[in-house]
Amino acid sequence: MTVGVKPRVKVPKSAAAGETITIKTLISHKMESGQRKDSDGNTIPRKIINRFTCDFNGQNVIDVKLEPAISTNPFFEFRAKVPESGEFTFTWYDDDGDIYTTSKKIKVA
């Protein structure tokens, strides 16, 4: 796993049943195009986040395929309806096979 990659997520701690909430995610990730060379002249391998998913209690909320032009430190903001208390699981997939995951719980009042 790459050093310095840090996923951050903002989810409200609670919501009313059926309420639509706003979720914000950011992953600190230095993208690498695969076209640059290091000081020895070797090509630096491509390292780009290519997919982002969010699940709530095992059900998919969002699944985004990212293209190579995605910026460094990709930020996503989206809305989701919360029917019950549970846990959001956020996953970022990297070209080199690394997978970064974090989760946040929400309580329905």
KEDRENMI-146334 format. One record per residue (C-alpha): x, y, z. Coordinates in Angstrom, 2 decimals. Layout:
<recs>
[rec [X; Y; Z]]
...
</recs>
This chain:
<recs>
[rec [0.00; 0.00; 0.00]]
[rec [1.23; 3.45; -0.84]]
[rec [2.54; 5.66; 1.97]]
[rec [0.79; 9.00; 2.44]]
[rec [-2.58; 7.95; 0.99]]
[rec [-5.28; 9.13; 3.38]]
[rec [-9.02; 8.79; 2.76]]
[rec [-11.22; 11.35; 4.52]]
[rec [-15.00; 11.21; 4.74]]
[rec [-17.63; 13.52; 6.21]]
[rec [-20.98; 11.90; 7.08]]
[rec [-23.50; 13.31; 9.57]]
[rec [-23.56; 11.37; 12.86]]
[rec [-27.36; 11.15; 12.78]]
[rec [-30.34; 11.69; 10.51]]
[rec [-34.09; 11.14; 10.44]]
[rec [-35.42; 8.00; 8.75]]
[rec [-35.72; 8.64; 5.01]]
[rec [-33.70; 11.85; 5.18]]
[rec [-31.36; 12.68; 2.30]]
[rec [-27.91; 13.57; 3.58]]
[rec [-24.84; 15.07; 1.93]]
[rec [-21.63; 13.03; 2.00]]
[rec [-18.20; 14.45; 1.20]]
[rec [-15.09; 12.38; 0.48]]
[rec [-11.50; 13.25; -0.29]]
[rec [-8.52; 10.97; -0.70]]
[rec [-5.02; 12.37; -0.44]]
[rec [-3.33; 10.55; -3.31]]
[rec [-0.45; 11.74; -5.45]]
[rec [-1.40; 10.50; -8.91]]
[rec [1.31; 9.32; -11.28]]
[rec [0.68; 9.27; -15.04]]
[rec [3.22; 6.56; -15.89]]
[rec [4.96; 8.90; -18.34]]
[rec [7.54; 10.51; -16.07]]
[rec [11.00; 9.11; -15.34]]
[rec [12.90; 8.99; -12.06]]
[rec [16.46; 10.31; -11.57]]
[rec [17.89; 7.06; -12.99]]
[rec [15.83; 7.33; -16.18]]
[rec [13.38; 4.55; -15.25]]
[rec [9.70; 5.07; -15.96]]
[rec [7.70; 5.71; -12.80]]
[rec [4.77; 3.25; -12.83]]
[rec [1.29; 4.61; -13.39]]
[rec [-0.65; 5.07; -10.14]]
[rec [-4.12; 6.52; -10.58]]
[rec [-7.34; 6.01; -8.63]]
[rec [-9.61; 4.39; -11.23]]
[rec [-12.78; 3.62; -9.29]]
[rec [-14.69; 4.87; -6.25]]
[rec [-17.59; 3.11; -4.55]]
[rec [-19.83; 3.75; -1.57]]
[rec [-22.08; 1.13; 0.02]]
[rec [-24.62; 1.49; 2.80]]
[rec [-25.28; -1.66; 4.85]]
[rec [-24.01; -3.74; 1.93]]
[rec [-26.11; -1.97; -0.74]]
[rec [-24.37; 0.09; -3.39]]
[rec [-25.03; 3.83; -3.21]]
[rec [-22.56; 5.07; -5.84]]
[rec [-20.03; 3.43; -8.16]]
[rec [-17.85; 5.77; -10.23]]
[rec [-15.35; 4.78; -12.91]]
[rec [-12.56; 7.35; -13.03]]
[rec [-10.52; 8.16; -16.11]]
[rec [-6.77; 9.00; -16.23]]
[rec [-7.46; 12.75; -16.30]]
[rec [-8.78; 12.68; -12.71]]
[rec [-7.04; 15.23; -10.50]]
[rec [-4.68; 14.56; -7.64]]
[rec [-6.59; 14.14; -4.35]]
[rec [-10.03; 13.39; -5.87]]
[rec [-12.99; 14.95; -4.04]]
[rec [-16.57; 13.67; -4.29]]
[rec [-19.75; 15.15; -2.87]]
[rec [-23.04; 13.30; -3.26]]
[rec [-26.39; 12.79; -1.57]]
[rec [-27.84; 9.58; -0.17]]
[rec [-31.14; 8.67; 1.44]]
[rec [-30.78; 7.01; 4.85]]
[rec [-33.59; 4.54; 5.60]]
[rec [-32.10; 3.11; 8.82]]
[rec [-29.08; 3.21; 11.11]]
[rec [-26.04; 1.65; 9.56]]
[rec [-22.61; 2.04; 8.11]]
[rec [-21.32; 3.61; 4.92]]
[rec [-18.26; 1.91; 3.42]]
[rec [-16.11; 3.93; 1.03]]
[rec [-13.60; 2.25; -1.30]]
[rec [-11.03; 3.69; -3.72]]
[rec [-9.29; 1.39; -6.23]]
[rec [-5.77; 2.10; -7.54]]
[rec [-4.19; 1.01; -10.85]]
[rec [-1.52; -0.98; -9.02]]
[rec [-4.13; -3.08; -7.18]]
[rec [-4.09; -1.15; -3.91]]
[rec [-7.51; -0.69; -2.32]]
[rec [-8.19; 2.04; 0.24]]
[rec [-11.25; 1.65; 2.46]]
[rec [-12.82; 3.59; 5.29]]
[rec [-16.25; 3.54; 6.88]]
[rec [-18.55; 5.80; 8.86]]
[rec [-21.60; 4.95; 10.94]]
[rec [-24.82; 6.94; 11.00]]
[rec [-27.64; 6.68; 13.51]]
[rec [-31.26; 7.18; 12.50]]
[rec [-33.28; 8.88; 15.19]]
</recs>
